[in-house]
Amino acid sequence: MDNRAVLEEGALIARAADGDAAAFDELIRPRLDRLYVTANRILRDGAAAEDAVQQAMVLAWRDLRALRDRDRLDAWLYRLLVRTCYRELRSRRRLAANVVQLERRDDDDATLAIHDRDALERAFRRLSADKRAVIVLHHVTGLSLIEIAGVLAVPEGTVRSRLHYGLQELRRVLEPGEMVDPVEEPA
């Protein structure tokens, strides 16, 4: 962001912190899609993701005055969102479902793609919320490990560990040789 954009955003933050709803809307609106994608990847449920984003934005509106470093607005918003997602995951009841495994007939079968997505989804749901959040923030949102550490307020080594063990769990759960590696190793 250039200096002018930083100054304009700083002014928007100041106005929003003073209760200007239009300034808050102008500040938040361009970020909503990225926040929704992040919440949806963590929660694996579109409606729950919308609720989480809305709840995080209510918290942001209410607590915007508490934002100490205005250059870190995005990290602060992600932190609010991830914590909201964690609360949602803790409050959910697990539903058991019987899934019938489809037999594979050939590699060109359209059910192959459905099977692979389903296997990845089931493996991803087995991950803890902490590991899921790190994988989503890194591989979907594109944040660096240092940025994720700031968002989650944990040491960078913890982020590296959660990413490593989360990817390892995904690989272990997925049947070797039956699916292309769904998530690439961090560089």
C-alpha positions in Angstrom: 0.0 0.0 0.0 1.4 3.4 -0.9 1.6 6.3 1.6 -1.6 7.9 0.4 -3.6 4.7 0.7 -2.2 4.2 4.2 -3.2 7.7 5.3 -6.7 7.2 3.8 -7.2 3.9 5.5 -5.9 5.4 8.8 -8.5 8.2 8.5 -11.2 5.6 7.8 -10.2 3.6 10.9 -10.3 6.8 13.0 -13.7 7.8 11.7 -15.0 4.2 12.2 -13.6 4.1 15.7 -15.5 7.3 16.5 -18.8 5.6 15.4 -19.0 6.4 11.7 -20.9 3.4 10.3 -20.3 4.5 6.7 -16.5 4.6 7.3 -16.6 1.2 8.9 -18.5 -0.2 5.9 -16.0 1.3 3.5 -13.2 -0.1 5.5 -14.6 -3.6 5.8 -16.5 -4.2 2.6 -13.4 -5.0 0.4 -12.2 -7.5 3.0 -15.4 -9.5 3.4 -14.9 -12.0 0.6 -11.5 -13.0 1.8 -12.8 -13.3 5.4 -15.7 -15.4 4.2 -13.4 -17.8 2.2 -11.2 -18.2 5.3 -14.1 -18.9 7.6 -15.7 -21.3 5.1 -12.4 -23.3 4.8 -12.1 -23.5 8.5 -15.7 -24.3 9.3 -16.5 -26.3 6.1 -20.0 -24.9 6.2 -21.2 -21.8 4.2 -23.9 -20.7 6.5 -21.7 -21.1 9.6 -19.0 -19.1 7.8 -21.4 -16.3 7.1 -22.4 -16.3 10.7 -18.8 -16.3 11.8 -17.9 -13.4 9.6 -20.9 -11.4 10.8 -20.0 -12.1 14.4 -16.4 -11.1 13.8 -17.5 -7.9 12.2 -19.7 -7.1 15.1 -16.7 -7.6 17.4 -14.6 -5.4 15.1 -17.2 -2.6 15.2 -17.5 -2.8 18.9 -13.8 -3.1 19.7 -12.2 -1.0 16.9 -11.0 1.6 19.4 -8.9 -1.2 21.0 -6.9 -1.6 17.8 -3.5 -0.5 18.8 -1.5 -0.8 15.6 -3.7 0.5 12.8 -1.2 -0.9 10.2 -2.2 -4.4 11.3 -6.0 -4.1 10.7 -6.1 -7.2 8.4 -4.2 -9.4 11.0 -6.5 -8.1 13.7 -9.6 -9.0 11.6 -8.3 -12.4 10.9 -7.6 -13.0 14.6 -11.2 -12.0 15.5 -12.5 -14.3 12.7 -10.3 -17.3 13.6 -11.3 -17.0 17.3 -15.0 -16.8 16.3 -14.5 -19.9 14.1 -12.8 -21.7 17.0 -15.8 -20.9 19.3 -18.2 -22.2 16.6 -16.2 -25.5 16.2 -16.2 -26.0 20.0 -19.9 -25.5 20.2 -20.8 -27.9 17.4 -22.1 -31.4 18.0 -20.6 -34.0 15.8 -23.0 -35.8 13.6 -22.4 -39.3 12.5 -23.0 -40.2 8.9 -22.8 -43.5 7.2 -20.9 -43.0 3.9 -21.0 -45.8 1.3 -17.7 -46.1 -0.5 -18.1 -46.1 -4.3 -16.2 -48.7 -6.2 -13.8 -47.2 -8.7 -14.2 -48.5 -12.2 -11.6 -46.5 -14.2 -9.6 -43.4 -13.8 -11.8 -41.4 -16.2 -14.9 -42.0 -14.1 -16.6 -38.8 -13.0 -17.1 -40.3 -9.6 -13.3 -40.3 -9.1 -13.2 -36.5 -8.7 -16.2 -36.7 -6.3 -14.6 -39.5 -4.3 -11.3 -37.6 -4.1 -13.0 -34.4 -2.9 -15.0 -36.4 -0.4 -11.9 -38.1 1.0 -10.1 -34.8 1.3 -13.1 -33.2 3.1 -13.3 -36.1 5.5 -9.6 -35.9 6.2 -9.7 -32.2 6.7 -12.6 -32.5 9.2 -10.5 -34.8 11.3 -7.9 -32.0 11.9 -8.0 -29.9 15.0 -9.3 -26.4 14.6 -5.7 -25.1 15.2 -4.2 -27.1 12.4 -7.1 -26.4 10.1 -6.8 -22.7 10.7 -3.1 -22.7 10.0 -3.5 -24.7 6.8 -6.3 -22.4 5.6 -4.5 -19.2 6.4 -1.3 -20.4 4.7 -2.6 -22.3 1.6 -5.9 -20.6 0.9 -5.4 -17.1 2.2 -1.7 -17.0 1.3 -0.4 -15.6 4.6 3.2 -16.2 5.5 4.1 -18.2 8.6 5.1 -15.0 10.3 1.8 -13.3 9.4 -0.1 -16.4 10.7 1.8 -16.2 14.0 0.7 -12.6 14.3 -2.9 -13.4 13.5 -3.1 -16.3 15.9 -0.9 -14.7 18.5 1.4 -17.8 18.8 5.1 -18.2 18.1 6.2 -18.9 14.5 7.5 -22.3 15.6 4.0 -23.2 16.8 2.6 -22.3 13.4 5.3 -24.3 11.6 4.5 -27.3 13.9 0.8 -27.1 13.3 1.3 -26.8 9.5 3.7 -29.7 9.4 1.6 -32.0 11.6 -1.6 -31.0 9.9 -0.3 -31.8 6.5 1.2 -35.0 7.8 -2.2 -36.0 9.3 -3.9 -35.2 5.9 -1.5 -37.4 4.1 -1.8 -40.3 6.6 -5.6 -40.3 6.4 -5.7 -40.1 2.6 -5.0 -43.4 0.9 -1.6 -43.3 -0.6 -1.5 -43.6 -4.4 -5.3 -43.0 -4.8 -5.3 -39.2 -4.8 -3.0 -36.5 -6.0 -1.4 -34.7 -3.1 -4.1 -32.1 -2.2 -1.9 -29.6 -0.4 1.7 -28.8 -1.4 4.5 -28.5 1.1 5.4 -25.0 2.2 8.5 -23.5 0.5 
